[in-house]
Amino acid sequence: MGLTTNPVDAYALDVIAGRVPAGKYHRLACTRHMADRARENTPGFPYRFDWAQAERFLKFAGLMKHYKGRQFAGTSFSPTPCQVFRLGSIFGWCQVATGLRRFTTAYNEVPRKQGKSFEEAVVSVYCTFFEGEAGAEGYCIATKEKQAKIAFDAAKKLVKSSGLGGRIKINAANLHQLKSESKLEPLGSDSDTTDGLNPHFVGVDELHAFKNRGLLDVMESATGARLNPLIFQITTAGDDPVSVCGDQHDYACKILDGVLEDDASTLSFFAFIAHADEGDDPWAESTWQKANPHWGISVNPEDMRKLAAKAQKMPSAAAEFKQKRLNMWVNATAPCLSVDGWRKGQSRMDRAAFEAMLEHESCFVGVDLASKIDLCVLSLVFPPTPGRPKLCVIQRIWTPAKTLVERAHRDRAPYDVWRDQGWLIASAGTATDSARIDHRVVREELALLRTKYDIERIGFDPWHADHLVDELVSEDGFAAESVIGVPQTYQGMSSACLRMQAEILDGNIDACGCPVTAWSMSNTVGQRDGKDNLMFAKGRSRGRIDPIIAPTIGVALWIREPAPVQSVYLTRGVRTLGE
């Protein structure tokens, strides 16, 4: 089938071409679809788009009847072009070998008044009762069972309004199909038990209300027993980036930005976000249209004007308007480094050739020692030269081998893939704690690197680095004045953070495409003081940022030449082991 012969492709191309107003991640979802269409059934991408499968669902959806609203009650559901794109993508993409669905998790983030409840009801009824899954279990889940019943009641009303009562029995506690022995029921985190579940479908309404991942993790694990499961999440934006929904939102953004490379988890995750972009005028109707795919359909322009007029007069209402009507994370701390700028700077050279190119050049070393939960990073920063205009970075990144899988799951990052690619080093740990990086690996790596590169200075966060610093000077032969403490304060790091921010934005930093650093960069949130000094803030960032902190320490040493940061040894001398 040609690439432009179905409505899903057509919509994607209209968005990409600018014929349909759309925010950044709305466009990137369409771009991802078309890019994937171009590589169907190729090595490393065993998927194809089957319009017939998508159309089968959409024809079913078109038979469903609206059950509320003066304008729509009793009328047939007519999916909008945006819904055709999203739902057609979810149900149309399949595995080449099996025909089973590609996307087993779908994250849909849209403003209010986009028909979310009805849409989820249609998907829940179709997946549970009309996909031919014997003994299908479908669940509408929420933090409270009372809340879960709202989505479940929508499914009950849909069954009744659409004349499906003869095929699906409507009970107080569930919907039940005797022929297939399938059921759909509500489930909350406070339900009596979640043991023994075998879900084929999980509907998650208003994910932003979830306070923890407990029930979600249970359901995600339980779907593993099914061949063709779907976790369908639909929500508006939240107000807390450090939350369940914030985590999913961030993961979706990283997939759409291309920060996370293809693996089984990213390829099976559908991501769609309709929103106003940062910097858009929240009171302009063009912004409202961009953020609301159902503008003029279920979103009444006159209602938006009234809400906007009120919001402009009240700060609390303004925040509500931006979050619920424009789908903006109003209290979120946005990443402060440019993904596009970072991507522009990467040479994508062969890694060995990249490192060989820099041999015998002068460099500054930044080291970010790991706590138990962080990555341990050693960065070589090579300032630009007349023949090499970009600032180049060589990375060495360690994580404990014992906790690699656990950390990968917790951090939503493919540590195992990066390890296999050589970007991440799995360390055996210390003699007493296998979950902690043995800092001897840093010493050993520095000893090797100094034979290849001209190391000018080595920078550390002085906090908890004394022991390693002592060994570098007293045992490894580094000059005391070349081992520099770089305090993680505005005074110590602001200039370097600002320089990193500017160089990344301009595409002037080349780390040979290191995916761990790209991921870390996309996590990084800035924090400013009253004098507009900038710090990369670990406590506020959305994931590990150690692979950015370490080269920033190196940059701090470089830009302060020839007046370097004061050596820790000039104030307290070199300590020997055992002091």
KOLLOVEX-712640 format. One record per residue (C-alpha): x, y, z; residue in one letter. Coordinates in pm, whole numbers, padded with zeros to 5 digits, always signed. Layout:
XYZA/...
! end
This chain:
+00000+00000+00000M/+00127+00345-00086G/+00221+00582+00185L/-00060+00830+00123T/-00361+00607+00054T/-00523+00608+00397N/-00657+00876+00637P/-00390+00812+00904V/-00107+00894+00663D/-00302+01183+00513A/-00355+01346+00852Y/+00009+01299+00949A/+00124+01465+00626L/-00118+01756+00676D/+00022+01818+01024V/+00383+01792+00908I/+00313+02035+00623A/+00153+02286+00860G/-00195+02255+00711R/-00324+02148+01052V/-00224+02367+01352P/-00020+02158+01596A/+00230+02188+01880G/+00577+02037+01875K/+00495+01691+02009Y/+00177+01664+01804H/+00394+01721+01493R/+00660+01481+01614L/+00401+01204+01665A/+00303+01248+01300C/+00667+01263+01194T/+00737+00941+01384R/+00447+00769+01207H/+00567+00864+00860M/+00929+00781+00940A/+00816+00438+01060D/+00608+00393+00745R/+00924+00445+00542A/+01107+00164+00725R/+00831-00096+00752E/+00952-00456+00767N/+01321-00366+00765T/+01598-00516+00981P/+01552-00392+01337G/+01196-00277+01265F/+00967-00582+01231P/+00643-00386+01203Y/+00400-00280+00933R/+00101-00051+00918F/-00219-00240+00829D/-00493+00005+00735W/-00746-00280+00720A/-00690-00348+01092Q/-00721+00020+01175A/-01035+00049+00963E/-01190-00251+01138R/-01174-00065+01469F/-01284+00266+01318L/-01589+00103+01155K/-01683-00044+01493F/-01636+00298+01654A/-01865+00451+01391G/-02146+00220+01504L/-02131+00349+01861M/-02388+00603+01981K/-02321+00907+02197H/-02508+00892+02525Y/-02494+01252+02654K/-02489+01612+02540G/-02763+01810+02367R/-02561+01822+02048Q/-02445+01460+02026F/-02674+01230+02235A/-02816+00953+02018G/-02591+01029+01720T/-02328+00794+01582S/-01967+00846+01681F/-01776+01007+01396S/-01404+01007+01486P/-01235+01337+01410T/-00925+01339+01184P/-00704+01356+01494C/-00884+01060+01653Q/-00853+00869+01325V/-00479+00931+01338F/-00432+00832+01701R/-00670+00537+01716L/-00583+00426+01364G/-00215+00423+01465S/-00280+00226+01783I/-00490-00039+01609F/-00323-00034+01267G/+00043-00088+01352W/+00119-00457+01393C/+00403-00706+01412Q/+00501-00847+01074V/+00552-01203+01198A/+00236-01241+01407T/-00012-00968+01310G/-00039-00878+01679L/-00046-00512+01772R/+00278-00321+01786R/+00173-00069+02051F/+00098-00234+02384T/+00098+00099+02572T/-00067+00413+02437A/-00015+00751+02604Y/-00262+01016+02490N/-00233+01361+02650E/-00494+01611+02534V/-00680+01910+02680P/-01033+01896+02816R/-01333+01874+02584K/-01167+01631+02340Q/-01416+01349+02406G/-01175+01151+02626K/-01436+00963+02831S/-01637+00849+02530F/-01322+00755+02341E/-01193+00543+02627E/-01533+00374+02657A/-01527+00279+02287V/-01172+00141+02312V/-01247-00053+02632S/-01559-00220+02489V/-01392-00306+02158Y/-01075-00452+02312C/-01255-00651+02580T/-01542-00795+02374F/-01470-00763+02000F/-01106-00858+01942E/-01169-01229+01962G/-00973-01272+02285E/-01114-01566+02479A/-01167-01491+02846G/-01057-01132+02801A/-01028-00927+03117E/-01067-00551+03080G/-01019-00303+03362Y/-01094+00065+03403C/-00845+00173+03667I/-00794+00478+03887A/-00644+00569+04222T/-00983+00510+04390K/-01241+00250+04294E/-01504+00524+04309K/-01312+00716+04042Q/-01259+00402+03834A/-01638+00352+03826K/-01676+00682+03637I/-01492+00541+03334A/-01666+00205+03379F/-02009+00371+03392D/-01924+00543+03062A/-01866+00199+02907A/-02200+00075+03049K/-02383+00373+02900K/-02210+00315+02567L/-02322-00050+02560V/-02681+00055+02637K/-02695+00351+02394S/-02539+00150+02110S/-02775-00145+02135G/-02513-00394+02249L/-02714-00513+02549G/-02810-00833+02368G/-02442-00929+02327R/-02302-00790+02651I/-02474-00832+02987K/-02483-00515+03196I/-02429-00595+03563N/-02381-00360+03856A/-02022-00476+03910A/-01916-00553+03553N/-01996-00596+03187L/-01995-00963+03091H/-02004-01153+02762Q/-02108-01512+02821L/-02001-01641+02478K/-01635-01543+02519S/-01635-01541+02901E/-01497-01189+02887S/-01555-00911+03139K/-01492-00540+03193L/-01492-00395+03543E/-01359-00101+03750P/-01054-00135+03971L/-00892+00112+04208G/-00572+00110+04407S/-00797+00076+04712D/-00977-00234+04579S/-00977-00541+04800D/-00733-00734+04586T/-00534-00712+04267T/-00409-01069+04287D/-00461-01316+04003G/-00532-01055+03736L/-00484-01145+03370N/-00575-00824+03183P/-00608-00803+02807H/-00709-00436+02827F/-00636-00166+03085V/-00794+00178+03054G/-00629+00455+03254V/-00832+00774+03275D/-00676+01101+03399E/-00333+00960+03473L/-00231+01293+03625H/-00438+01204+03935A/-00228+00894+04016F/-00012+00943+04327K/+00203+00632+04285N/+00280+00359+04032R/+00164+00064+04246G/-00150-00035+04052L/+00002+00059+03717L/+00303-00164+03779D/+00075-00451+03882V/-00129-00418+03563M/+00176-00376+03341E/+00327-00693+03484S/+00000-00884+03459A/-00052-00805+03088T/+00264-01006+03018G/+00053-01323+03019A/-00151-01199+02718R/-00039-01212+02355L/-00210-00891+02241N/-00263-00659+02540P/-00323-00284+02541L/-00273-00031+02822I/-00465+00275+02706F/-00380+00594+02895Q/-00561+00919+02834I/-00511+01232+03041T/-00473+01606+03053T/-00148+01768+03162A/-00060+01758+03530G/+00110+02015+03749D/+00386+01805+03904D/+00671+01678+03682P/+00789+01447+03961V/+00480+01227+03945S/+00348+00918+03770V/+00202+01125+03488C/+00508+01350+03477G/+00722+01041+03431D/+00505+00913+03146Q/+00492+01257+02985H/+00870+01286+03002D/+00916+00936+02859Y/+00678+01015+02573A/+00866+01337+02496C/+01199+01157+02489K/+01062+00898+02244I/+00920+01169+02017L/+01236+01380+02042D/+01440+01076+01939G/+01648+01096+02255V/+01574+00732+02339L/+01685+00491+02071E/+01471+00207+01945D/+01430-00089+02174D/+01140-00318+02260A/+00993-00077+02515S/+01011+00241+02304T/+00892+00075+01983L/+00582-00061+02161S/+00494+00276+02321F/+00254+00507+02134F/+00296+00871+02230A/+00070+01164+02142F/+00058+01506+02310I/-00162+01795+02192A/-00047+02120+02349H/+00048+02483+02319A/+00421+02538+02284D/+00637+02721+02534E/+00640+03087+02436G/+00299+03081+02262D/+00059+03358+02358D/-00195+03178+02581P/-00463+03436+02497W/-00436+03409+02118A/-00700+03204+01936E/-00430+03062+01710S/-00275+02907+02022T/-00611+02764+02127W/-00654+02602+01786Q/-00302+02455+01800K/-00361+02298+02140A/-00713+02169+02072N/-00748+01920+01785P/-01128+01929+01829H/-01148+02306+01787W/-01490+02394+01652G/-01618+02039+01709I/-01639+01958+02079S/-01444+02271+02172V/-01668+02575+02139N/-01470+02890+02044P/-01714+03117+02230E/-01676+02911+02549D/-01297+02940+02519M/-01323+03316+02483R/-01532+03339+02802K/-01291+03116+02996L/-00993+03317+02871A/-01153+03648+02969A/-01202+03517+03323K/-00855+03361+03339A/-00685+03688+03243Q/-00831+03850+03555K/-00741+03575+03804M/-00394+03414+03842P/-00540+03087+03972S/-00783+03071+03680A/-00500+03151+03438A/-00304+02848+03559A/-00616+02632+03527E/-00680+02759+03174F/-00326+02686+03058K/-00319+02340+03214Q/-00666+02213+03128K/-00746+02402+02807R/-00399+02435+02651L/-00252+02116+02800N/+00051+02294+02942M/+00241+02173+03250W/+00209+02509+03420V/+00413+02429+03730N/+00657+02202+03553A/+01025+02269+03533T/+01110+02245+03165A/+01446+02108+03046P/+01687+02395+02997C/+01904+02241+02722L/+01813+02215+02356S/+01752+01865+02221V/+01764+01996+01864D/+02088+02184+01930G/+02245+01876+02087W/+02145+01659+01792R/+02286+01918+01549K/+02627+01905+01718G/+02681+01527+01697Q/+02922+01407+01430S/+02814+01043+01452R/+03169+00937+01370M/+03289+00590+01444D/+03363+00605+01815R/+03717+00469+01789A/+03796+00716+01509A/+03648+01003+01712F/+03866+00925+02012E/+04173+00869+01791A/+04119+01209+01626M/+04159+01377+01964L/+04476+01192+02073E/+04756+01413+02209H/+04523+01717+02226E/+04485+01922+02544S/+04176+01854+02751C/+04012+01924+03086F/+03864+01641+03291V/+03540+01662+03487G/+03446+01387+03732V/+03105+01336+03891D/+03137+01061+04147L/+02831+00848+04199A/+02623+00808+04505S/+02437+00478+04523K/+02164+00600+04290I/+02365+00809+04046D/+02584+00729+03750L/+02961+00776+03787C/+03101+00985+03504V/+03448+01086+03383L/+03444+01341+03100S/+03728+01464+02882L/+03649+01811+02746V/+03852+01926+02442F/+03826+02301+02370P/+03778+02407+02008P/+04086+02454+01790T/+04134+02640+01457P/+04100+02309+01271G/+03820+02173+01492R/+03558+02438+01577P/+03340+02224+01807K/+03396+02149+02173L/+03445+01771+02189C/+03363+01540+02478V/+03477+01184+02548I/+03263+01008+02809Q/+03325+00722+03046R/+03007+00630+03237I/+02969+00357+03500W/+02672+00195+03672T/+02670-00101+03914P/+02613-00427+03726A/+02412-00570+04016K/+02138-00306+03994T/+02148-00234+03620L/+01815-00396+03533V/+01642-00249+03838E/+01778+00099+03764R/+01684+00073+03396A/+01323+00006+03494H/+01318+00281+03756R/+01488+00543+03537D/+01295+00446+03218R/+01624+00422+03031A/+01770+00135+02822P/+02082+00083+03034Y/+02118-00272+02903D/+02121-00150+02542V/+02374+00123+02621W/+02589-00131+02803R/+02586-00363+02502D/+02673-00070+02273Q/+02970+00023+02492G/+02837+00360+02607W/+02775+00243+02964L/+03017+00037+03172I/+02868-00215+03415A/+03089-00215+03726S/+03126-00501+03972A/+03109-00254+04262G/+03320-00231+04574T/+03448-00518+04786A/+03184-00444+05050T/+02897-00310+04838D/+02828-00445+04489S/+02564-00174+04437A/+02818+00109+04468R/+03081+00212+04210I/+03440+00141+04317D/+03622+00467+04250H/+03935+00273+04162R/+03785+00231+03815V/+03810+00611+03774V/+04178+00605+03873R/+04250+00318+03637E/+04074+00490+03349E/+04257+00818+03414L/+04590+00632+03413A/+04506+00496+03068L/+04368+00821+02929L/+04671+01029+03032R/+04884+00814+02798T/+04668+00924+02504K/+04559+01277+02587Y/+04721+01587+02731D/+04523+01630+03054I/+04558+01991+03174E/+04348+01976+03490R/+04105+01745+03667I/+03793+01889+03830G/+03584+01732+04107F/+03293+01821+04323D/+03488+01859+04652P/+03204+01688+04842W/+03304+01328+04921H/+03596+01332+04676A/+03884+01373+04921D/+03986+01008+04925H/+04005+00974+04547L/+04179+01307+04508V/+04441+01208+04764D/+04515+00888+04573E/+04545+01069+04240L/+04813+01296+04384V/+04997+01074+04631S/+04982+00744+04438E/+04909+00821+04071D/+05147+01112+04027G/+04911+01391+03928F/+05034+01734+04032A/+04846+01875+04330A/+04781+02204+04152E/+04618+02019+03861S/+04351+01852+04076V/+04085+02116+04131I/+03781+02136+04352G/+03484+02285+04164V/+03209+02362+04417P/+02857+02279+04299Q/+02733+02629+04372T/+02622+02925+04163Y/+02966+03080+04209Q/+03144+02761+04111G/+02926+02646+03820M/+02705+02924+03680S/+02946+03044+03411S/+03006+02687+03297A/+02634+02604+03293C/+02559+02914+03086L/+02842+02829+02847R/+02718+02468+02811M/+02365+02591+02750Q/+02481+02830+02476A/+02716+02580+02309E/+02448+02309+02300I/+02190+02551+02160L/+02431+02649+01881D/+02518+02288+01798G/+02879+02335+01906N/+02925+02030+02132I/+03017+01690+01987D/+03007+01380+02209A/+03010+01138+01914C/+02637+01082+01954G/+02663+00934+02303C/+02301+00834+02379P/+02350+00834+02757V/+02462+01197+02743T/+02175+01289+02511A/+01928+01133+02755W/+02090+01311+03048S/+02083+01640+02861M/+01710+01603+02797S/+01658+01547+03172N/+01842+01860+03282T/+01646+02136+03453V/+01797+02473+03534G/+01769+02672+03855Q/+01846+03044+03883R/+01920+03274+04172D/+01822+03639+04213G/+02117+03748+03996K/+02012+03519+03708D/+02300+03279+03770N/+02228+02930+03638L/+02281+02587+03792M/+02191+02245+03655F/+01980+02114+03943A/+01988+01742+04020K/+01706+01774+04271G/+01468+01933+04020R/+01562+01737+03708S/+01353+01454+03569R/+01624+01189+03560G/+01996+01135+03593R/+02202+01434+03484I/+02548+01315+03592D/+02664+01278+03225P/+02600+01652+03186I/+02740+01763+03522I/+03080+01599+03458A/+03157+01776+03125P/+03024+02100+03273T/+03289+02069+03546I/+03544+02025+03267G/+03411+02337+03096V/+03439+02526+03426A/+03811+02453+03430L/+03856+02546+03066W/+03679+02883+03070I/+03863+02988+03389R/+04203+02947+03235E/+04456+03085+03306P/+04306+03154+03649A/+04176+02812+03754P/+03953+02720+04041V/+04155+02699+04360Q/+04310+02360+04430S/+04182+02188+04741V/+04548+02124+04830Y/+04635+02491+04854L/+04408+02519+05156T/+04448+02189+05338R/+04740+02007+05178G/+04758+01655+05050V/+04615+01397+05283R/+04756+01049+05300T/+04551+00733+05325L/+04432+00659+05677G/+04425+01022+05794E/
! end
